[in-house]
Amino acid sequence: MGNSNKREPWIILVSHGHMAKEVLASAEMIMGKLKEVKTFSLIEGESPEKLIHQMMASLRDAPENSIILVDLLGGTPSNVISKIASQHDYAVVTGLNLGMLIEAEMLRYQNKDNDPRQVAEKLVESGKKGIVDLKKRLAETSIEEGEL
């Protein structure tokens, strides 16, 4: 698993249920078709071993600088990813959301040689910036006459 060539990084989405597929569908509504994005879902009643097997088979050729976004820290999908990613140089971030996926898509085209740790830091920061108390922000904005 994990091809060492510096090819365009894949984006890999992993979630409970169908969240990964739906976040991808939402991103594609905004950005158009995204290339080299893989989704994996832990479906109710399926074993973590099945998810591990599916991911290992599919990610065999994933570039080492790929980006993995997982829904929830400490959940089964993140535990599965921990086992797989520990052997590779992937950027792995939990807290998957639409803004984070859009940011990941932009980051992978900016510099294919991005250090996965720097990519992870940027995605964490992006995720944090996208979570706001909208009413508070609107109140502050109306006072300052600025933008959201």
Beta strands, then each sheet from edge to edge (+ up, - down):
strand 1: 11-16
strand 2: 37-42
strand 3: 67-70
strand 4: 91-94
sheet 1: 2+ 1+ 3+ 4+
end
